[in-house]
Amino acid sequence: MSRVVLVTGVAGSFASVAARRLAELGEDAGIGKVVGIDTILPDADLGGVKFVRADIRTPVVGKVIAVEDVDTVVHLDLNPPQRGRGSGKELNVIGTMQLLAACQRSAQVGKLVLGSSTAVYGSSSRDPALFTESGLARSGVRSGFPKDIVEVESYVRGFARRRQDVIITTIRSAQVLHPDIDTPLRNYFSNPVLPSVVGFDPRLQFLALDDALEILVQAVANDRPGTFNAAGDGIVLLSQAARRLGRPMLPLPPIGFAGAARRFIRAMGSDIPPDLHRLLTYGRAVDTSALRDIFGYELTRTSEQTFDDFRRSLRPGILSALGGRA
């Protein structure tokens, strides 16, 4: 039987591409219909996706699931605070709670795919070389987006205990780095000068767009229960990234770095979420063995290759354009 897939947050740049990819694959992936939901109209063409303008923070999402006979939910409406999108806390945590409540009431829903983030591990000086899926955050998850993700995953685990018949796949992704996908690191690298922390050279990982999309497709088309890290193999140091982009770094003191970096970047016409400063200080790297050995997906691009693809894709004038896009 063909799946009816609900994708949340389709006004977001990645979610819109993902929803369209699922719709294009259609019956080849066992998908009969894709429904996209968000509070604002998407800028991108959704192709064969049926768009419903609704707020997952309200009970309306339950009506959408019931009316459209949704059996697979792909939750991608998890993002750092963005201009014009309201409170990140409400969108991420309250929205997830309402969505899970709607799934709880639906006898039709049999699969949930959560687009989580490696931000769940936080960033600190005490981090291991590589976080595995069983690892716990050492620090850096007490506020902002990382705190939201920790709470979201805890609610999903509670839902899993109540609805053991539902297949749940949680994908903890590193940030996708692509000129068309709005992520904090893409916006950070769009600046002509890169603020950094004196004495720190963080390890960064990136996920290629094609890998991110294929992982999502496989999670929808096949039964892959569990939690999986997703990030290109290897790491890129911030100093290496700056050199390859030809961007000078602006070293700032660790104390007050978050506020100073954000003010500096805003002065250049761009913005970054306030919690990105910990990643730009301590970095983060994850192990992806489970994605390969259990989920069954072999990543096609390393973090270094993904960064080089991003660098080569840039054209004169594109950096300033990226920095102004919310």
Secondary structure, DSSP 8 states (H G I E B T S, - for coil): --EEEEEE-TTSHHHHHHHHHHHHHGGGGTEEEEEEEESS--SS--TT-EEEE--TTSTHHHHHHHHTT--EEEE----S--TTS--HHIIIIIHHHHHHHHHHH-SS--EEEEEEEGGGG---TT--SSB-TT----SS-SSHHHHHHHHHHHHHHHHHHH-TTSEEEEEEE--B--TTS--HHHHHHTSSSEEEETT---EE--B-HHHHHHHHHHHHHS---EEEEE--SS-EEHHHHHHHHT--EEEE-STTHHHHHHHHHHHTT----TTHHHHHHHB--B--HHIIIII----SS-HHHHHHHHHHH--TTHHHHHHT--
